[in-house]
Amino acid sequence: MVGHVTYLSALALGDTAKAMELIAFMEEAPAERRAPFYEAQAQRFRARMDGDEARFRIAENIFREHELPFWLAVVQLEHAESLAEGGQAGEAAPLVAEARETFERLGAVPWLERLAAVSGEREAVAG
């Protein structure tokens, strides 16, 4: 999880070189040390940086296959955000719907609030 926080910190600070270094570290690990979770996170991070829809889908598939619903919903949210920013809100709708279902089931209120911003919902999210 430290890599995840460090990556997000690097991006927040505008240090894309550091973010790329962290992604490369995950991707270049020997196959026997490269857990599917980290592979999915590397795909997710690259997708966020590049707006690469194929990488979002790869990360989604890995998290779905390994039954990691929270992380699947996070990637779906980020994918939906990327699509919405690119003017493709209609394509984002199924991702938003599935992520919402997961976040509601988990009681992940902050994530529901972020999701509401993507889908243009005006109502407050109940806590």
DSSP file (Angstrom, degrees, kcal/mol; ACC not computed):
  #  RESIDUE AA STRUCTURE BP1 BP2  ACC     N-H-->O    O-->H-N    N-H-->O    O-->H-N    TCO  KAPPA ALPHA  PHI   PSI    X-CA   Y-CA   Z-CA
    1    1 A M     >        0   0    0      0, 0.0     4,-2.1     0, 0.0     5,-0.2   0.000 360.0 360.0 360.0 -25.7    0.0    0.0    0.0
    2    2 A V  H  >  +     0   0    0      1,-0.2     4,-2.8     2,-0.2     5,-0.2   0.908 360.0  53.7 -59.6 -41.8    3.0    2.3    0.5
    3    3 A G  H  > S+     0   0    0      1,-0.2     4,-2.7     2,-0.2    -1,-0.2   0.884 106.9  52.4 -59.0 -39.4    3.6    2.3   -3.2
    4    4 A H  H  > S+     0   0    0      2,-0.2     4,-2.3     1,-0.2    -1,-0.2   0.933 112.5  43.5 -62.4 -47.9    0.0    3.4   -3.8
    5    5 A V  H  X S+     0   0    0     -4,-2.1     4,-2.4     2,-0.2    -2,-0.2   0.911 114.7  49.8 -65.3 -43.0    0.3    6.3   -1.4
    6    6 A T  H  X S+     0   0    0     -4,-2.8     4,-2.6     2,-0.2    -2,-0.2   0.905 110.4  50.5 -63.9 -42.2    3.7    7.3   -2.7
    7    7 A Y  H  X S+     0   0    0     -4,-2.7     4,-2.4    -5,-0.2    -2,-0.2   0.943 112.2  46.5 -59.9 -49.0    2.5    7.2   -6.3
    8    8 A L  H  X S+     0   0    0     -4,-2.3     4,-2.6     1,-0.2    -2,-0.2   0.876 112.2  51.4 -63.4 -37.2   -0.6    9.4   -5.5
    9    9 A S  H  X S+     0   0    0     -4,-2.4     4,-1.8     2,-0.2     6,-0.2   0.921 108.8  50.6 -64.6 -43.7    1.7   11.8   -3.5
   10   10 A A  H  <>S+     0   0    0     -4,-2.6     5,-2.9     1,-0.2     4,-0.2   0.917 112.7  46.3 -61.0 -43.3    4.0   12.1   -6.5
   11   11 A L  H ><5S+     0   0    0     -4,-2.4     3,-1.6     1,-0.2    -2,-0.2   0.920 109.5  53.6 -65.3 -42.9    1.2   12.9   -8.8
   12   12 A A  H 3<5S+     0   0    0     -4,-2.6    -1,-0.2     1,-0.3    -2,-0.2   0.834 110.6  48.0 -60.5 -32.0   -0.4   15.4   -6.4
   13   13 A L  T 3<5S-     0   0    0     -4,-1.8    -1,-0.3    -5,-0.2    -2,-0.2   0.449 117.4-114.8 -87.1  -0.8    3.0   17.2   -6.3
   14   14 A G  T < 5S+     0   0    0     -3,-1.6     2,-1.4    -4,-0.2     3,-0.2   0.666  70.7 140.4  76.8  15.6    3.2   17.1  -10.1
   15   15 A D     >< +     0   0    0     -5,-2.9     4,-2.0    -6,-0.2     3,-0.2  -0.600  14.0 162.2 -92.8  75.3    6.3   14.8  -10.0
   16   16 A T  H  > S+     0   0    0     -2,-1.4     4,-2.7     1,-0.2    -1,-0.2   0.810  71.0  61.5 -66.8 -28.3    5.4   12.6  -12.9
   17   17 A A  H  > S+     0   0    0     -3,-0.2     4,-2.0     2,-0.2    -1,-0.2   0.927 106.8  44.8 -62.5 -43.5    9.0   11.3  -13.1
   18   18 A K  H  > S+     0   0    0     -3,-0.2     4,-2.2     2,-0.2    -2,-0.2   0.908 112.3  52.2 -66.2 -41.6    8.8    9.9   -9.6
   19   19 A A  H  X S+     0   0    0     -4,-2.0     4,-2.2     1,-0.2    -2,-0.2   0.922 110.7  47.7 -60.3 -44.0    5.3    8.4  -10.4
   20   20 A M  H  X S+     0   0    0     -4,-2.7     4,-2.7     1,-0.2    -1,-0.2   0.876 108.9  54.6 -64.6 -37.2    6.8    6.7  -13.5
   21   21 A E  H  X S+     0   0    0     -4,-2.0     4,-2.1     2,-0.2    -1,-0.2   0.906 109.3  47.6 -61.9 -42.2    9.7    5.5  -11.5
   22   22 A L  H  X S+     0   0    0     -4,-2.2     4,-1.7     2,-0.2    -2,-0.2   0.890 112.0  49.3 -67.6 -39.5    7.3    3.8   -9.0
   23   23 A I  H  X S+     0   0    0     -4,-2.2     4,-2.5     2,-0.2     5,-0.2   0.939 110.7  50.3 -63.8 -46.0    5.3    2.3  -11.8
   24   24 A A  H  X S+     0   0    0     -4,-2.7     4,-2.5     1,-0.2    -2,-0.2   0.885 105.8  56.9 -59.8 -39.5    8.4    0.9  -13.4
   25   25 A F  H  < S+     0   0    0     -4,-2.1     4,-0.4     1,-0.2    -1,-0.2   0.915 110.7  43.6 -57.4 -44.4    9.5   -0.6  -10.1
   26   26 A M  H >< S+     0   0    0     -4,-1.7     3,-0.7     1,-0.2    -2,-0.2   0.910 116.6  46.6 -68.0 -41.6    6.3   -2.5   -9.9
   27   27 A E  H 3< S+     0   0    0     -4,-2.5    -2,-0.2     1,-0.2    -1,-0.2   0.797 110.4  52.0 -72.4 -28.7    6.4   -3.6  -13.6
   28   28 A E  T 3< S+     0   0    0     -4,-2.5    -1,-0.2    -5,-0.2    -2,-0.2   0.450  79.5 117.3 -91.5  -0.2   10.0   -4.7  -13.6
   29   29 A A  S <  S-     0   0    0     -3,-0.7     5,-0.1    -4,-0.4    -3,-0.0  -0.372  80.9 -91.4 -63.6 145.7    9.8   -6.9  -10.5
   30   30 A P    >>  -     0   0    0      0, 0.0     3,-2.1     0, 0.0     4,-0.9  -0.249  38.2-110.8 -56.3 147.9   10.5  -10.6  -11.4
   31   31 A A  G >4 S+     0   0    0      1,-0.3     3,-0.8     2,-0.2    -2,-0.1   0.834 117.2  57.5 -52.3 -38.3    7.4  -12.6  -12.3
   32   32 A E  G 34 S+     0   0    0      1,-0.2    -1,-0.3     3,-0.0    -3,-0.0   0.715 113.1  40.4 -69.7 -18.5    7.6  -14.6   -9.1
   33   33 A R  G <4 S+     0   0    0     -3,-2.1     2,-1.2     1,-0.1    -1,-0.2   0.439  92.1  96.6-104.4  -2.5    7.4  -11.4   -7.0
   34   34 A R    <<  -     0   0    0     -4,-0.9    -1,-0.1    -3,-0.8    -8,-0.0  -0.719  61.9-162.2 -94.5  92.9    4.9   -9.7   -9.2
   35   35 A A    >>  -     0   0    0     -2,-1.2     4,-2.1     1,-0.1     3,-0.5  -0.398  29.3-116.2 -70.9 148.5    1.5  -10.3   -7.5
   36   36 A P  H 3> S+     0   0    0      0, 0.0     4,-2.8     0, 0.0     5,-0.2   0.849 115.0  61.4 -54.2 -35.3   -1.6   -9.7   -9.5
   37   37 A F  H 3> S+     0   0    0      1,-0.2     4,-2.2     2,-0.2     5,-0.1   0.930 107.5  42.6 -57.4 -46.2   -2.6   -6.9   -7.2
   38   38 A Y  H <> S+     0   0    0     -3,-0.5     4,-2.6     2,-0.2    -1,-0.2   0.848 111.8  54.3 -72.2 -33.7    0.5   -5.0   -8.0
   39   39 A E  H  X S+     0   0    0     -4,-2.1     4,-2.3     2,-0.2    -2,-0.2   0.933 110.6  46.8 -62.0 -44.7    0.2   -5.7  -11.7
   40   40 A A  H  X S+     0   0    0     -4,-2.8     4,-2.6     2,-0.2    -2,-0.2   0.902 111.8  50.6 -64.1 -41.1   -3.4   -4.3  -11.6
   41   41 A Q  H  X S+     0   0    0     -4,-2.2     4,-3.0    -5,-0.2     5,-0.2   0.913 109.2  50.8 -64.7 -41.1   -2.2   -1.2   -9.7
   42   42 A A  H  X S+     0   0    0     -4,-2.6     4,-2.5     2,-0.2     5,-0.2   0.922 111.9  47.5 -61.6 -42.9    0.6   -0.6  -12.2
   43   43 A Q  H  X S+     0   0    0     -4,-2.3     4,-2.5     2,-0.2    -2,-0.2   0.918 112.7  50.0 -61.8 -43.0   -2.0   -0.8  -15.0
   44   44 A R  H  X S+     0   0    0     -4,-2.6     4,-2.4     2,-0.2    -2,-0.2   0.930 111.0  48.0 -60.7 -47.5   -4.3    1.5  -13.1
   45   45 A F  H  X S+     0   0    0     -4,-3.0     4,-2.3     1,-0.2    -2,-0.2   0.924 113.1  47.0 -63.0 -45.1   -1.6    4.1  -12.5
   46   46 A R  H  X S+     0   0    0     -4,-2.5     4,-2.6     1,-0.2     6,-0.3   0.906 110.9  53.2 -62.7 -40.1   -0.5    4.1  -16.1
   47   47 A A  H  X>S+     0   0    0     -4,-2.5     4,-2.2    -5,-0.2     5,-0.9   0.916 109.6  48.4 -60.4 -43.6   -4.1    4.3  -17.2
   48   48 A R  H  <5S+     0   0    0     -4,-2.4    -1,-0.2     1,-0.2    -2,-0.2   0.906 114.5  45.2 -63.7 -42.0   -4.6    7.4  -15.0
   49   49 A M  H  <5S+     0   0    0     -4,-2.3    -2,-0.2     1,-0.2    -1,-0.2   0.879 126.9  28.3 -70.0 -37.5   -1.5    9.1  -16.2
   50   50 A D  H  <5S-     0   0    0     -4,-2.6    -2,-0.2    -5,-0.2    -1,-0.2   0.517  97.8-123.7-103.5  -7.6   -2.1    8.4  -19.9
   51   51 A G  T  <5 +     0   0    0     -4,-2.2     2,-0.9    -5,-0.2    -3,-0.2   0.860  50.3 170.1  63.4  34.1   -5.9    8.2  -20.0
   52   52 A D     >< -     0   0    0     -5,-0.9     4,-1.8    -6,-0.3     3,-0.3  -0.696  24.3-168.1 -88.7 104.4   -5.4    4.7  -21.5
   53   53 A E  H  > S+     0   0    0     -2,-0.9     4,-2.3     1,-0.2    -1,-0.2   0.856  85.5  57.6 -61.5 -37.0   -8.7    3.0  -21.6
   54   54 A A  H  > S+     0   0    0      1,-0.2     4,-2.2     2,-0.2    -1,-0.2   0.903 106.7  48.7 -62.2 -40.4   -7.2   -0.4  -22.4
   55   55 A R  H  > S+     0   0    0     -3,-0.3     4,-2.5     2,-0.2    -1,-0.2   0.877 108.1  54.2 -68.8 -36.5   -5.1   -0.3  -19.3
   56   56 A F  H  X S+     0   0    0     -4,-1.8     4,-2.7     1,-0.2    -2,-0.2   0.943 110.1  47.8 -58.0 -45.7   -8.1    0.7  -17.2
   57   57 A R  H  X S+     0   0    0     -4,-2.3     4,-2.7     2,-0.2    -2,-0.2   0.884 109.3  52.5 -65.2 -38.6   -9.9   -2.4  -18.6
   58   58 A I  H  X S+     0   0    0     -4,-2.2     4,-2.3     2,-0.2    -1,-0.2   0.947 111.8  46.2 -61.0 -47.6   -6.8   -4.7  -17.8
   59   59 A A  H  X S+     0   0    0     -4,-2.5     4,-2.6     1,-0.2     5,-0.2   0.922 112.3  51.1 -61.2 -44.1   -6.8   -3.4  -14.2
   60   60 A E  H  X S+     0   0    0     -4,-2.7     4,-2.5     1,-0.2    -1,-0.2   0.926 110.3  49.5 -58.3 -45.1  -10.6   -3.9  -13.9
   61   61 A N  H  X S+     0   0    0     -4,-2.7     4,-2.8     2,-0.2    -1,-0.2   0.900 111.0  48.9 -63.4 -41.3  -10.3   -7.5  -15.2
   62   62 A I  H  X S+     0   0    0     -4,-2.3     4,-2.1     2,-0.2    -2,-0.2   0.947 113.4  45.9 -64.6 -47.6   -7.5   -8.4  -12.8
   63   63 A F  H  <>S+     0   0    0     -4,-2.6     5,-2.7     1,-0.2    -2,-0.2   0.884 115.3  47.9 -63.8 -37.3   -9.3   -7.0   -9.8
   64   64 A R  H ><5S+     0   0    0     -4,-2.5     3,-1.5    -5,-0.2    -2,-0.2   0.942 111.2  50.2 -66.5 -46.6  -12.5   -8.7  -10.9
   65   65 A E  H 3<5S+     0   0    0     -4,-2.8    -2,-0.2     1,-0.3    -1,-0.2   0.850 114.2  44.4 -59.8 -36.5  -10.8  -12.1  -11.5
   66   66 A H  T 3<5S-     0   0    0     -4,-2.1    -1,-0.3    -5,-0.2    -2,-0.2   0.256 113.2-118.5 -96.6  12.4   -9.1  -11.9   -8.1
   67   67 A E  T < 5 +     0   0    0     -3,-1.5    -3,-0.2     1,-0.2    -2,-0.1   0.922  61.7 147.1  53.4  55.2  -12.4  -10.9   -6.4
   68   68 A L     >< +     0   0    0     -5,-2.7     4,-2.3     1,-0.1     5,-0.2  -0.727  17.3 173.7-116.1  77.0  -11.1   -7.5   -5.0
   69   69 A P  H  > S+     0   0    0      0, 0.0     4,-2.5     0, 0.0     5,-0.2   0.833  71.7  53.7 -62.8 -37.4  -14.4   -5.6   -5.3
   70   70 A F  H  > S+     0   0    0      1,-0.2     4,-2.2     2,-0.2     5,-0.1   0.962 113.1  42.8 -61.5 -49.3  -13.2   -2.4   -3.6
   71   71 A W  H  > S+     0   0    0      1,-0.2     4,-2.3     2,-0.2    -1,-0.2   0.858 111.7  55.2 -67.3 -34.5  -10.2   -2.0   -5.9
   72   72 A L  H  X S+     0   0    0     -4,-2.3     4,-2.5     1,-0.2    -1,-0.2   0.938 109.3  47.6 -59.3 -46.2  -12.4   -2.9   -8.9
   73   73 A A  H  X S+     0   0    0     -4,-2.5     4,-2.5     2,-0.2    -2,-0.2   0.872 109.1  54.0 -64.5 -37.2  -14.8   -0.1   -7.9
   74   74 A V  H  X S+     0   0    0     -4,-2.2     4,-2.6     2,-0.2    -1,-0.2   0.939 111.1  45.2 -61.7 -46.4  -11.9    2.4   -7.5
   75   75 A V  H  X S+     0   0    0     -4,-2.3     4,-2.9     1,-0.2    -2,-0.2   0.900 111.5  52.8 -65.4 -39.6  -10.6    1.6  -11.0
   76   76 A Q  H  X S+     0   0    0     -4,-2.5     4,-2.7     2,-0.2    -1,-0.2   0.915 110.3  48.6 -61.3 -41.5  -14.2    1.9  -12.4
   77   77 A L  H  X S+     0   0    0     -4,-2.5     4,-2.6     2,-0.2    -2,-0.2   0.945 113.4  45.8 -61.9 -48.9  -14.5    5.3  -10.8
   78   78 A E  H  X S+     0   0    0     -4,-2.6     4,-2.2     1,-0.2    -2,-0.2   0.882 113.0  50.6 -63.5 -37.8  -11.2    6.5  -12.1
   79   79 A H  H  X S+     0   0    0     -4,-2.9     4,-2.5     2,-0.2    -1,-0.2   0.924 110.9  49.1 -63.9 -44.8  -12.1    5.1  -15.5
   80   80 A A  H  X S+     0   0    0     -4,-2.7     4,-2.9     1,-0.2    -2,-0.2   0.893 109.6  52.3 -61.7 -40.9  -15.4    6.9  -15.4
   81   81 A E  H  X S+     0   0    0     -4,-2.6     4,-2.5     2,-0.2    -1,-0.2   0.921 110.0  48.8 -60.6 -43.8  -13.7   10.1  -14.4
   82   82 A S  H  X S+     0   0    0     -4,-2.2     4,-1.4     2,-0.2    -2,-0.2   0.921 113.1  46.7 -63.1 -44.6  -11.3    9.8  -17.4
   83   83 A L  H  <>S+     0   0    0     -4,-2.5     5,-3.0     2,-0.2     3,-0.2   0.926 112.4  49.8 -63.2 -44.6  -14.2    9.1  -19.8
   84   84 A A  H ><5S+     0   0    0     -4,-2.9     3,-1.7     1,-0.2     5,-0.3   0.903 108.5  52.5 -62.6 -41.3  -16.2   12.0  -18.4
   85   85 A E  H 3<5S+     0   0    0     -4,-2.5    -1,-0.2     1,-0.3    -2,-0.2   0.814 108.2  52.9 -63.2 -29.1  -13.3   14.4  -18.7
   86   86 A G  T 3<5S-     0   0    0     -4,-1.4    -1,-0.3    -3,-0.2    -2,-0.2   0.273 124.7-103.6 -89.0  10.7  -13.0   13.3  -22.3
   87   87 A G  T < 5S+     0   0    0     -3,-1.7    -3,-0.2     1,-0.1     3,-0.2   0.724  90.1 118.3  77.4  21.7  -16.6   14.1  -23.0
   88   88 A Q    >>< +     0   0    0     -5,-3.0     4,-1.2     1,-0.2     3,-0.7  -0.332  20.0 143.9-115.6  49.5  -17.8   10.5  -22.9
   89   89 A A  H 3>  +     0   0    0     -5,-0.3     4,-1.1     1,-0.2     3,-0.3   0.838  69.5  59.9 -58.8 -35.2  -20.2   10.6  -20.0
   90   90 A G  H 34 S+     0   0    0      1,-0.2     3,-0.4    -3,-0.2    -1,-0.2   0.883 105.3  47.7 -61.4 -38.7  -22.5    8.1  -21.6
   91   91 A E  H <4 S+     0   0    0     -3,-0.7     4,-0.5     1,-0.2    -1,-0.2   0.743 108.2  57.0 -73.1 -23.0  -19.8    5.5  -21.7
   92   92 A A  H  X S+     0   0    0     -4,-1.2     4,-2.5    -3,-0.3     3,-0.4   0.743  85.1  84.1 -77.6 -23.9  -19.0    6.2  -18.1
   93   93 A A  H  X S+     0   0    0     -4,-1.1     4,-2.5    -3,-0.4    -1,-0.2   0.859  88.4  47.8 -53.9 -47.0  -22.5    5.4  -16.9
   94   94 A P  H  > S+     0   0    0      0, 0.0     4,-2.1     0, 0.0    -1,-0.2   0.886 113.2  49.6 -63.7 -35.4  -22.2    1.6  -16.6
   95   95 A L  H  > S+     0   0    0     -4,-0.5     4,-2.5    -3,-0.4     5,-0.2   0.915 111.3  49.2 -65.9 -42.7  -18.9    2.0  -14.7
   96   96 A V  H  X S+     0   0    0     -4,-2.5     4,-2.7     1,-0.2    -1,-0.2   0.916 110.5  51.1 -61.3 -44.4  -20.5    4.5  -12.4
   97   97 A A  H  X S+     0   0    0     -4,-2.5     4,-1.9    -5,-0.2    -2,-0.2   0.921 113.4  43.0 -62.5 -45.5  -23.5    2.2  -11.7
   98   98 A E  H  X S+     0   0    0     -4,-2.1     4,-1.9     2,-0.2    -1,-0.2   0.913 115.2  49.0 -69.1 -41.6  -21.3   -0.8  -10.9
   99   99 A A  H  X S+     0   0    0     -4,-2.5     4,-2.9    -5,-0.2     5,-0.2   0.910 109.5  53.5 -63.2 -40.9  -18.9    1.2   -8.7
  100  100 A R  H  X S+     0   0    0     -4,-2.7     4,-2.8    -5,-0.2     5,-0.3   0.923 106.3  52.5 -59.5 -44.8  -21.9    2.8   -6.9
  101  101 A E  H  X S+     0   0    0     -4,-1.9     4,-2.1     1,-0.2    -1,-0.2   0.919 113.2  44.4 -57.7 -44.8  -23.3   -0.6   -6.1
  102  102 A T  H  X S+     0   0    0     -4,-1.9     4,-2.1     2,-0.2    -2,-0.2   0.944 113.9  47.9 -66.8 -48.6  -20.0   -1.8   -4.6
  103  103 A F  H  X>S+     0   0    0     -4,-2.9     5,-2.6     1,-0.2     4,-0.8   0.872 112.4  50.3 -63.4 -36.4  -19.3    1.4   -2.6
  104  104 A E  H ><5S+     0   0    0     -4,-2.8     3,-0.7    -5,-0.2    -1,-0.2   0.935 110.0  49.9 -65.1 -45.2  -22.9    1.4   -1.2
  105  105 A R  H 3<5S+     0   0    0     -4,-2.1    -2,-0.2    -5,-0.3    -1,-0.2   0.855 116.0  42.9 -60.2 -35.4  -22.5   -2.2   -0.1
  106  106 A L  H 3<5S-     0   0    0     -4,-2.1    -1,-0.2    -5,-0.1    -2,-0.2   0.535 108.3-123.7 -88.5  -7.5  -19.2   -1.4    1.6
  107  107 A G  T <<5 +     0   0    0     -4,-0.8     2,-1.7    -3,-0.7    -3,-0.2   0.838  50.7 162.2  67.7  32.6  -20.5    1.8    3.1
  108  108 A A     >< +     0   0    0     -5,-2.6     4,-1.9     1,-0.2     3,-0.4  -0.545   6.6 171.0 -87.6  73.6  -17.7    3.7    1.4
  109  109 A V  H  > S+     0   0    0     -2,-1.7     4,-2.4     1,-0.2     5,-0.2   0.881  71.5  52.8 -57.7 -47.1  -19.2    7.2    1.8
  110  110 A P  H  > S+     0   0    0      0, 0.0     4,-1.9     0, 0.0    -1,-0.2   0.889 111.7  48.0 -58.5 -35.7  -16.2    9.3    0.6
  111  111 A W  H  > S+     0   0    0     -3,-0.4     4,-2.3     2,-0.2    -2,-0.2   0.857 109.0  53.2 -72.3 -34.4  -16.0    7.2   -2.5
  112  112 A L  H  X S+     0   0    0     -4,-1.9     4,-2.4     2,-0.2    -1,-0.2   0.879 107.9  51.7 -64.9 -37.7  -19.8    7.6   -3.1
  113  113 A E  H  X S+     0   0    0     -4,-2.4     4,-1.5     2,-0.2    -2,-0.2   0.913 110.5  47.2 -65.2 -42.0  -19.3   11.4   -2.8
  114  114 A R  H  X S+     0   0    0     -4,-1.9     4,-1.4     1,-0.2    -2,-0.2   0.900 111.8  51.5 -64.9 -39.6  -16.5   11.3   -5.4
  115  115 A L  H  X S+     0   0    0     -4,-2.3     4,-2.2     1,-0.2    -2,-0.2   0.887 104.9  56.1 -63.3 -40.1  -18.7    9.1   -7.6
  116  116 A A  H  X>S+     0   0    0     -4,-2.4     5,-2.1     1,-0.2     4,-0.7   0.867 103.9  54.6 -60.7 -36.7  -21.6   11.6   -7.3
  117  117 A A  H  <5S+     0   0    0     -4,-1.5     3,-0.4     1,-0.2    -1,-0.2   0.878 109.0  47.9 -64.9 -37.2  -19.3   14.3   -8.6
  118  118 A V  H  <5S+     0   0    0     -4,-1.4    -2,-0.2     1,-0.2    -1,-0.2   0.901 114.2  44.8 -69.5 -41.3  -18.5   12.2  -11.7
  119  119 A S  H  <5S-     0   0    0     -4,-2.2    -1,-0.2    -5,-0.1    -2,-0.2   0.468 111.8-118.0 -86.4  -0.1  -22.1   11.4  -12.5
  120  120 A G  T  <5 +     0   0    0     -4,-0.7    -3,-0.2    -3,-0.4     2,-0.2   0.706  53.3 164.4  75.2  19.9  -23.2   15.0  -11.9
  121  121 A E      < -     0   0    0     -5,-2.1    -1,-0.2    -6,-0.2    -2,-0.0  -0.494  24.0-167.0 -72.6 139.7  -25.5   14.1   -9.0
  122  122 A R        +     0   0    0     -2,-0.2    -1,-0.1     2,-0.1    -2,-0.0   0.691  56.3  96.0 -98.0 -23.9  -26.6   17.1   -6.9
  123  123 A E  S    S-     0   0    0      1,-0.1     2,-0.1    -7,-0.1    -2,-0.0  -0.333  80.4-107.5 -72.8 150.3  -28.0   15.3   -3.9
  124  124 A A        -     0   0    0      1,-0.1     2,-0.5    -2,-0.0    -1,-0.1  -0.438  31.6-116.2 -71.9 148.1  -25.9   14.7   -0.8
  125  125 A V        -     0   0    0     -2,-0.1     2,-0.1   -16,-0.1    -1,-0.1  -0.764  30.5-122.0 -87.8 127.8  -24.7   11.2   -0.1
  126  126 A A              0   0    0     -2,-0.5    -1,-0.0     1,-0.1     0, 0.0  -0.421 360.0 360.0 -70.4 143.2  -26.2    9.7    3.1
  127  127 A G              0   0    0     -2,-0.1    -1,-0.1   -19,-0.0   -18,-0.1   0.429 360.0 360.0-103.7 360.0  -23.7    8.6    5.7
